Amino acid sequence: SIIEVIEKQMDADESPSYLRGKQIVVTAGPTRESLDPVRFFTNRSSGKMGYAIAEIAANLGAHVTLISGPSPLDVPHGVKRIDVETAEDMYKEVLRHYEQADIVIKAAAVADYRPKITFDQKMKKQEESLVVEMERTQDILKALGEKKEQQYLVGFAAETTNALQYGKEKLDRKNLDAVIINDVSQEGAGFSGDTNEATFISKQGRVEQLPLSSKRQIARQLFSLIEEELKGVEQ
Amino acid sequence: SIIEVIEKQMDADESPSYLRGKQIVVTAGPTRESLDPVRFFTNRSSGKMGYAIAEIAANLGAHVTLISGPSPLDVPHGVKRIDVETAEDMYKEVLRHYEQADIVIKAAAVADYRPKITFDQKMKKQEESLVVEMERTQDILKALGEKKEQQYLVGFAAETTNALQYGKEKLDRKNLDAVIINDVSQEGAGFSGDTNEATFISKQGRVEQLPLSSKRQIARQLFSLIEEELKGVEQ
């Protein structure tokens, strides 16, 4: 649309951006964890937040790799998308791009459990009840925190209770540089909508409220904050 | 597109159709069965087959109600869509429209199990494993078969093994008038693609192969077969 063209030009006009030429890896969307060829576990992530982040980063001149779970969204202009389905696929692809990355933003809602057994054939329904044993998937963010060198690592925390407290704990426990906290129980925040409302907390101690606005606006604010953070470290 | 416009005109030209003015209920898409506000069980149905059926039925002059689980597809022109999420929602909506229906085509891939407990708050991941107890959902097709009066009732069977045999058993067990059998292990058949390959089996004993073609073409053939079936009964 014409609005997107103008916005893109506005993003470009803000250059020379700190992001120009930076390698940015963004993850987005849900993952799917199969029980059989037909049935799977997933979650309500639409991918919109991650795709908005990838789009804005590309507009700001970064080299953007978007590692995406299943999503009906179009690939933003100038972004390289890598499609994955499972948490395991996503882990492998993120690791493969981690070493070269300057900034990594994990906006995907990766399944934290998957069925222990995936059946090759569609299960027949027979019994009145079914017990599905689930096991933990790889904790990608934790693994990235442990391997962190030059990367500025940003996680998301989607919570329905005590959002701020859980978010802070996640920042510490996973050795992140920043965490963006969504209270998904709030109207207008979270998964499927076009708007979001969030709190940015950084290891350096920055705490910023990002008031309710479009996911693109949230993405712009996020990169302004990251730029301040990165400049702060260099001074 | 121009092709759709031409096809639509061609469908209309085939009128006066047997379907003109008939009340047709079509179900489509997957259902979602929540474990908590974020996580859910679902399946790989795209809704494309059901939406194609609804579109062709409307083109042929029927009054079409499309009861649809979550799908990114657009509502076909002239079709009334009712959105549902769970198997339970779908059951209620189908029942509400059943009495007035002349033809009911259940193309939805309704979840047959749902978590016994749906948590109000997002579950925290903690343990290394998680046991999810699932219970059967209402068998909608079976319930419709039991309540059947004037309705011509069509089910789908998506199978990966012994497709034909399971399909025939389903026809009998659920008191259907016809069943369309997909072997979803075949290339080009089944959930997410634009094509399908199927076998139509009716209570009257008709067995027709519907060779690999677009889901719209499959829908056209389906209505030709239903028309023959309905005329056969009246003679």
Boltz contact constraints between the chains, C-beta under 6 A:
constraints:
  - contact:
      token1: [A, 37]
      token2: [B, 160]
      max_distance: 6.0
  - contact:
      token1: [A, 38]
      token2: [B, 43]
      max_distance: 6.0
  - contact:
      token1: [A, 38]
      token2: [B, 44]
      max_distance: 6.0
  - contact:
      token1: [A, 39]
      token2: [B, 43]
      max_distance: 6.0
  - contact:
      token1: [A, 41]
      token2: [B, 41]
      max_distance: 6.0
  - contact:
      token1: [A, 43]
      token2: [B, 38]
      max_distance: 6.0
  - contact:
      token1: [A, 43]
      token2: [B, 39]
      max_distance: 6.0
  - contact:
      token1: [A, 44]
      token2: [B, 38]
      max_distance: 6.0
  - contact:
      token1: [A, 72]
      token2: [B, 72]
      max_distance: 6.0
  - contact:
      token1: [A, 112]
      token2: [B, 125]
      max_distance: 6.0
  - contact:
      token1: [A, 113]
      token2: [B, 130]
      max_distance: 6.0
  - contact:
      token1: [A, 121]
      token2: [B, 160]
      max_distance: 6.0
  - contact:
      token1: [A, 121]
      token2: [B, 161]
      max_distance: 6.0
  - contact:
      token1: [A, 122]
      token2: [B, 160]
      max_distance: 6.0
  - contact:
      token1: [A, 125]
      token2: [B, 112]
      max_distance: 6.0
  - contact:
      token1: [A, 128]
      token2: [B, 136]
      max_distance: 6.0
  - contact:
      token1: [A, 129]
      token2: [B, 135]
      max_distance: 6.0
  - contact:
      token1: [A, 130]
      token2: [B, 113]
      max_distance: 6.0
  - contact:
      token1: [A, 130]
      token2: [B, 134]
      max_distance: 6.0
  - contact:
      token1: [A, 131]
      token2: [B, 133]
      max_distance: 6.0
  - contact:
      token1: [A, 132]
      token2: [B, 132]
      max_distance: 6.0
  - contact:
      token1: [A, 133]
      token2: [B, 131]
      max_distance: 6.0
  - contact:
      token1: [A, 134]
      token2: [B, 130]
      max_distance: 6.0
  - contact:
      token1: [A, 134]
      token2: [B, 132]
      max_distance: 6.0
  - contact:
      token1: [A, 135]
      token2: [B, 129]
      max_distance: 6.0
  - contact:
      token1: [A, 136]
      token2: [B, 128]
      max_distance: 6.0
  - contact:
      token1: [A, 160]
      token2: [B, 37]
      max_distance: 6.0
  - contact:
      token1: [A, 160]
      token2: [B, 121]
      max_distance: 6.0
  - contact:
      token1: [A, 160]
      token2: [B, 122]
      max_distance: 6.0
  - contact:
      token1: [A, 161]
      token2: [B, 121]
      max_distance: 6.0
